[in-house]
Amino acid sequence: MLIIHVGVTAAMIVVILLQRSEGGGLGMGRTDALFSVRGQANILSRMTAIFAGIFFFLSLVMAWSVGGPTRSTSIMDTIPAGTNAPAVPTAPTTGNTAPAAPAPGGTAPSVPAAPSAPNR
């Protein structure tokens, strides 16, 4: 499919380069040249339109074939089932509180004291 796409692209480039320049980009040189009978019936412009249509069709087919069938998934579907929810933080304490008593048979982890209010 890619080889056909490259071939159509090369043919379209050749056909575009074979067309005669009539001055001014996009037919800006002469206003009657854009809608003239000769401009519409020109075989090179017809071939350009055909190659462009084939090019766009092949581009869409290749993009569709690369994507393949997908189903929309949520990021929540990727979380393993055995994980626990995060711990809920406790509210900070205010005022002066005594440090917690050590647990029997070992030392308890130290809890930092709440910061004091700034003085002015």
URLINCOR-V956245 format. One record per residue. RES is the residue in three letters. SS is DSSP state (h for helix, s for strand, l for the rest). OMEGA is omega as a letter, one per 20 degrees, with the letter a starting at -180 (999 if undefined). NEAR is the number of other ideal C-beta (glycine too) atoms within 10 Angstrom. Layout:
BEGIN
RES/SS/OMEGA/NEAR  RES/SS/OMEGA/NEAR
END
This chain:
BEGIN
MET/l/a/9  LEU/h/r/8  ILE/h/r/7  ILE/h/a/11  HIS/h/r/16  VAL/h/r/11  GLY/h/r/13  VAL/h/r/20  THR/h/r/15  ALA/h/r/11  ALA/h/r/16  MET/h/r/18  ILE/h/a/11  VAL/h/a/11  VAL/h/r/19  ILE/h/a/14  LEU/h/r/8  LEU/h/a/10  GLN/l/a/12  ARG/l/r/6  SER/l/a/7  GLU/l/r/13  GLY/l/r/9  GLY/l/r/11  GLY/h/r/7  LEU/h/r/6  GLY/h/a/15  MET/l/a/11  GLY/l/r/12  ARG/l/a/12  THR/l/a/9  ASP/l/a/8  ALA/l/a/14  LEU/l/a/13  PHE/l/a/9  SER/l/r/13  VAL/h/a/7  ARG/h/r/8  GLY/h/a/14  GLN/h/a/10  ALA/h/a/9  ASN/l/a/14  ILE/h/a/8  LEU/h/r/13  SER/h/r/15  ARG/h/r/12  MET/h/r/17  THR/h/r/17  ALA/h/r/12  ILE/h/r/14  PHE/h/r/20  ALA/h/r/14  GLY/h/r/11  ILE/h/r/17  PHE/h/a/15  PHE/h/r/11  PHE/h/r/12  LEU/h/r/18  SER/h/r/13  LEU/h/r/10  VAL/h/a/12  MET/h/r/14  ALA/h/r/9  TRP/h/a/9  SER/h/r/9  VAL/h/a/7  GLY/h/r/8  GLY/l/r/6  PRO/l/r/4  THR/l/r/6  ARG/l/a/4  SER/l/a/5  THR/l/r/8  SER/l/r/7  ILE/h/r/6  MET/h/r/6  ASP/h/a/7  THR/h/r/7  ILE/l/r/9  PRO/l/a/5  ALA/l/a/4  GLY/l/a/5  THR/l/r/7  ASN/l/r/5  ALA/l/r/5  PRO/l/a/6  ALA/l/r/6  VAL/l/a/5  PRO/l/r/6  THR/l/r/6  ALA/l/r/5  PRO/l/r/7  THR/l/r/10  THR/l/r/8  GLY/l/a/6  ASN/l/r/8  THR/l/r/10  ALA/l/r/5  PRO/l/a/9  ALA/l/r/10  ALA/l/r/7  PRO/l/r/11  ALA/l/a/9  PRO/l/r/6  GLY/l/r/5  GLY/l/r/7  THR/l/r/7  ALA/l/r/11  PRO/l/a/8  SER/l/r/9  VAL/l/a/10  PRO/l/a/5  ALA/l/r/10  ALA/l/r/12  PRO/l/a/7  SER/l/r/8  ALA/l/r/7  PRO/l/r/5  ASN/l/r/4  ARG/l/999/3
END
